[in-house]
Amino acid sequence: MKPRTAAFFILGLAFLGMLGGSLRPAAAEPKPAVIPWAITEWPPYYIVKGPYAGEGTIDRLKRLLQNKMPGYAFEDVKSDSARIVDLWREGKNVCGGAMLKTAEREKLAYFTALAFSLPHRYVLVTSRPQMLDELGSFTSLQDVLHNRKWKAVIVKDRSYGPLLDKIIHDNESLLKENHFYGKFGEGYWPVLKMIHKGRYDYTVEFPVVVRSFNEEVFPEKPLLSITLKEEAPSFVYYVACTKNEWGRKIIKAVDKVMQELAPTEEYHKVVESWLEPAALKSGRKDLNEFYKKRAKGPWTTAP
């Protein structure tokens, strides 16, 4: 082969080599790790249908997390908090975003602080005007549970906070005997529908949830409510994931993101989005203290 021909041949091989390298398929992007995320019909925390679908407080907080966690994909799983506890017991990988922390749940899941609830009152919810006539507008859950004339629906393994949880725990025998005490698996909205239809006499809820329900069923007759003497102190809502290595990694990642989000105006707007102006004004100091604490450092049970 002549020198000039050999030079062209070598250059041609080099070009083909370069071309071949450029034609190699690009390395596939790693698939994001899936986070099964429990949702349920429970406005204004989760809103799954209607004109405000996806605009619940926890719905929007989940989107903030997703935007800051590109290596993860949040996958909705229909489950209320009582069902989440069952899934944890079964060792299934799942996270919930509106969980209250209890001693029993800490045995099953890792937690990190997500949002803050201002003090409020619980209400006994009914569709029966005669209950209001008999009980008035202010009563104790302890007392009304012992009134065998009225049948309650109480969701087992739902947490209302320490005070009501203790009353429910102390009266489990009575609940099993005289009331419906169990699980539905479809959230708390069906419970309110049962009360609305008169299948049972009453249940216990947060006032803001009852207000959302009445707005949905309008112009039908609204649910009625009686304020309970047991007041809810302020408490923290947590993200909680199965207590295993998978859950530990998720919670550590969420906790880090929450520290970054806590001082931002975007996060504050979401937390406060469904609060009434009067409650927001009276609770401003407590909210600001929560934001500062959440931003300072880790706030998690995961090691």
PyMOL commands that set and color helices and strands:
alter all, ss='L'
color gray80, all
select helices_A, chain A and resi 3-23+57-68+81-89+103-106+129-135+141-145+162-170+172-178+189-196+207-217+245-261+265-271+277-282+284-296
alter helices_A, ss='H'
color red, helices_A
select strands_A, chain A and resi 33-39+72-78+95-99+109-117+120-126+138-139+153-155+180-182+202-205+224-232+235-242
alter strands_A, ss='S'
color yellow, strands_A
deselect
rebuild
show_as cartoon
